[in-house]
Amino acid sequence: MTVEFAFGDAADASRGSIGLGLPLLGGDPREAVAREVEPAGAKGGVVLWAGNGTVAGLARSDEGPDLEGAARRLYAGILRATEGLHLHRIWNSVPRINAAGEDGLENYHAFCRGRSLAFESAWGRDFPSRLPAASAVGNAGGALTVVFLAGTAAARHIENPAQVPAYRYPAEHGPRPPSFARATVVGGAGQADVFVSGTSAVLGHETVAPNDTMAQLDCTFDNLRLISLAAGLGERLGSGPRCRRHFKVYLRNAPDFPAVEREMGRRMSVPGDRVSYLGADICRAALNVEIEVAVRGAAIS
């Protein structure tokens, strides 16, 4: 079984859902990207759902030999389709993310260069200030898949004080740095949705505890706490009766699932949360675990 993203009523598969090619190791098999939307056709190769001030969409391309070009084309289409809106969240599934392409450049780095060039072309050189939360993990197939959420509501983008912003990473992490914020807040103090990017064991810009899953999990939990505080959610990502939270936990090594599930239940998730555990390669070959969360209806301090 693989995980799916749903558009429209998450309980009604006929309303639209897509798979990302990532095996489900345990937990919830579906995540609702946006509930109050209807199919809205396609624009520039981007399949759209829209309603109530929200636009969600999907763009997909076979990798071929030019992953950078595919990323640039997909993102150019997405940015045209969402012109005049605010991007709230982006999910990327990158083929063989840690493998090297024909030119010797790692696939993730080629993807990042294409994505960055698309943003710069559409938004100018100050584009990093507008970048939303995002995740990028690896699939074993041949399709680059991008899912996004945008809308008329303004967004506030958050960084982790313990990490260098990804868009300022030094050149050792690739010819163009990754293009995302650590979290995005949509809404105000009364009620907000908070989208926390894929978060892993990185301090400053360096990997912590290479290849050590449980040590990385400790660092990841601490980074989530810091992002939560920066976003105004308190220390525990807004857990409470009014919040609806969906965690996605990406694991490079499937045998790590039982131990990570146990720690999630002990230290992070609470009854009522939805959690999906997925098999996926992470953007850095030495990272074994990454966690993201969507917090809906949170009270922001």
C-alpha positions in Angstrom: 0.0 0.0 0.0 1.2 3.5 -0.7 0.1 6.8 0.9 -2.3 9.1 -1.0 -3.1 12.8 -0.9 -6.8 13.6 -1.2 -8.5 16.7 -2.7 -12.0 17.5 -1.6 -13.7 15.2 0.9 -11.0 12.9 2.2 -13.6 10.2 2.9 -14.7 10.1 -0.7 -12.0 8.8 -3.0 -14.1 9.7 -6.1 -13.4 13.4 -5.3 -9.7 13.0 -6.3 -6.6 11.5 -4.8 -3.1 10.8 -6.0 -0.3 8.6 -4.8 3.3 9.7 -4.3 4.9 6.3 -4.9 5.9 6.1 -1.2 5.1 2.8 0.6 3.0 3.1 3.7 4.7 1.4 6.7 1.9 2.1 9.1 -0.7 4.6 10.3 -3.1 6.6 8.2 -3.0 5.9 4.4 -4.4 9.3 3.3 -4.0 13.0 4.0 -6.5 15.7 3.0 -4.6 18.5 1.2 -7.8 20.6 1.0 -11.4 19.6 1.9 -13.6 22.4 0.5 -12.5 22.2 -3.1 -13.8 20.8 -6.4 -12.0 19.8 -9.6 -11.1 23.0 -11.5 -9.5 21.6 -14.7 -5.9 22.1 -15.6 -3.7 25.0 -16.4 -0.3 24.7 -18.0 0.0 21.0 -17.2 -1.1 21.6 -13.6 -4.2 19.7 -12.4 -6.2 22.0 -10.1 -8.9 21.8 -7.4 -10.4 25.1 -6.1 -13.0 26.5 -3.7 -13.5 28.8 -0.8 -10.4 30.9 -1.5 -8.2 27.8 -1.7 -6.4 26.3 -4.7 -4.7 22.9 -4.5 -2.9 21.2 -7.4 -0.7 18.5 -8.8 2.1 18.6 -11.4 3.9 15.4 -12.4 6.7 14.7 -14.9 8.7 11.6 -15.9 12.3 12.3 -14.9 14.2 11.4 -18.0 17.8 12.5 -18.0 17.0 16.1 -17.1 15.6 16.4 -13.6 16.7 20.0 -13.3 14.8 20.9 -16.4 11.7 18.9 -15.3 11.7 20.7 -11.9 12.0 24.1 -13.6 9.2 23.4 -16.0 6.9 22.0 -13.3 7.5 24.9 -10.9 7.1 27.4 -13.7 3.6 25.9 -14.4 2.7 25.9 -10.7 3.7 29.6 -10.3 1.7 30.6 -13.4 -1.3 28.6 -12.1 -1.1 30.3 -8.7 -0.3 33.9 -9.8 -1.9 36.4 -7.5 -2.2 33.8 -4.7 -0.1 33.0 -1.7 1.7 29.6 -1.6 1.0 27.8 1.7 2.6 24.4 1.3 4.5 22.2 -1.2 5.2 18.5 -1.2 7.9 17.1 -3.6 8.5 13.4 -4.4 11.9 13.2 -6.2 13.0 10.1 -8.1 16.1 8.4 -6.6 16.8 11.6 -4.6 20.3 10.6 -3.5 21.5 9.1 -6.8 23.8 10.9 -9.2 22.5 12.0 -12.6 24.4 11.7 -15.9 26.4 14.8 -15.2 27.4 13.6 -11.8 25.2 16.0 -9.9 23.0 14.4 -7.1 19.4 14.3 -8.2 18.3 16.4 -5.1 20.8 19.1 -6.0 19.6 19.1 -9.7 16.0 19.3 -8.5 16.9 22.2 -6.1 18.6 24.1 -8.9 15.6 23.8 -11.2 13.2 24.8 -8.5 15.3 27.8 -7.4 15.6 29.0 -11.0 11.9 28.8 -11.5 11.2 30.8 -8.4 13.8 33.4 -9.4 12.4 33.7 -12.9 8.8 34.3 -11.6 9.4 36.3 -8.4 12.8 38.0 -8.9 16.0 37.8 -6.8 14.2 38.4 -3.5 12.1 35.3 -3.9 13.4 33.6 -0.7 11.2 35.9 1.4 8.1 34.4 -0.2 9.0 30.7 0.0 6.5 28.5 1.8 6.9 25.3 3.9 7.9 22.3 1.8 9.2 18.7 1.9 11.2 16.8 -0.6 11.8 13.1 -0.2 12.8 10.3 -2.6 10.8 7.7 -4.4 12.1 4.7 -6.2 10.1 5.3 -9.5 10.7 7.6 -12.4 8.2 10.4 -11.8 8.9 13.8 -10.2 5.6 14.8 -8.4 4.8 18.1 -6.9 1.6 18.7 -4.8 0.8 22.2 -3.6 -1.7 24.3 -1.5 -2.2 28.0 -2.1 -4.9 30.5 -1.4 -6.1 34.1 -1.1 -5.2 34.1 2.7 -1.8 35.8 3.4 0.9 33.6 4.8 3.7 34.2 7.3 6.9 32.1 6.9 8.9 30.9 9.9 12.5 29.9 10.5 14.1 27.8 13.2 16.6 29.8 15.2 18.9 26.8 15.6 19.1 26.2 11.8 20.5 28.2 8.9 17.6 29.0 6.6 17.6 26.4 3.9 17.7 29.0 1.1 21.0 30.3 2.7 22.8 27.0 2.8 26.5 27.2 1.6 27.6 25.7 -1.7 28.6 22.4 -0.1 24.9 21.5 -0.2 24.6 22.0 -3.9 24.9 24.7 -6.6 21.6 26.3 -5.6 20.3 26.0 -2.0 16.9 24.4 -1.3 13.9 26.7 -1.7 11.6 26.5 1.4 10.8 28.0 4.8 10.8 25.8 7.9 7.1 26.5 8.5 4.2 28.6 7.2 1.4 30.1 9.2 -1.9 30.9 7.5 -4.3 32.9 9.6 -4.1 34.9 12.8 -4.2 34.7 16.5 -7.9 33.5 16.6 -7.3 30.5 14.4 -4.6 29.5 12.0 -3.3 26.6 10.0 0.4 25.9 10.5 2.4 23.8 8.0 5.7 22.5 9.3 8.2 21.5 6.7 10.0 18.2 6.6 12.2 18.5 9.6 15.3 16.4 10.4 18.5 16.3 12.4 20.2 19.4 11.1 21.8 22.1 13.3 23.1 25.2 11.6 23.5 23.6 8.2 25.2 20.4 9.3 23.8 16.9 9.7 23.7 15.6 13.3 24.5 11.9 14.1 24.9 10.7 10.6 23.1 7.3 9.9 22.0 7.0 13.6 18.2 7.0 13.5 17.4 7.3 17.2 19.9 10.0 17.8 18.6 11.9 14.8 15.0 11.4 16.1 16.1 13.2 19.3 17.4 16.2 17.3 14.4 16.2 15.1 12.0 16.4 18.0 14.0 19.3 19.4 13.9 21.1 16.1 10.1 20.6 15.9 9.9 22.1 19.4 11.8 25.2 18.3 9.8 25.6 15.2 6.6 25.3 17.2 7.7 28.1 19.5 8.7 30.3 16.6 5.3 29.8 15.0 3.4 30.7 18.2 2.2 27.1 18.9 3.9 26.7 22.2 6.3 23.8 22.7 4.1 21.0 21.5 2.9 22.0 18.1 -0.5 23.2 19.4 -1.7 19.9 20.7 -5.2 20.3 22.2 -8.9 19.5 21.7 -9.4 22.1 19.0 -6.3 21.2 16.8 -6.4 18.7 14.0 -2.9 17.4 13.4 -1.5 15.1 10.7 2.1 14.0 11.1 4.0 12.3 8.2 7.1 10.4 9.3 9.5 9.5 6.5 11.9 6.6 7.2 14.8 5.5 5.1 15.0 2.1 6.7 11.7 0.3 7.2 13.0 -1.8 10.1 13.2 1.4 12.1 9.4 1.8 12.1 8.5 0.0 15.4 11.0 2.0 17.4 10.2 5.3 15.8 6.4 4.7 16.2 6.9 4.0 19.9 8.9 7.2 20.4 6.3 9.2 18.4 3.6 7.9 20.7 5.6 8.6 23.8 7.0 12.0 23.0 5.0 13.7 20.2 1.6 12.4 19.1 -1.5 12.4 21.3 -4.9 10.7 20.9 -6.8 12.1 18.0 -3.7 12.8 15.9 -3.3 11.2 12.5 0.1 9.8 11.8 1.4 8.3 8.5 4.7 6.4 8.4 6.2 6.2 5.0 9.2 4.5 3.5 11.3 7.2 1.7 14.9 8.3 1.1 15.7 11.6 2.7 17.3 14.6 1.0 20.7 13.9 2.6 22.1 10.4 2.3 23.2 10.4 6.0 19.7 11.2 7.2 17.4 8.4 8.2 14.3 10.2 9.4 12.2 13.3 8.6 9.0 14.5 10.2 6.4 17.0 9.0 3.1 18.1 10.4 0.0 20.0 9.3 -1.8 21.7 12.3 -5.3 22.9 11.4 -7.3 25.2 13.5 -4.6 26.2 16.0 -4.6 29.0 18.5 -1.6 31.2 17.8 0.0 33.2 20.6 
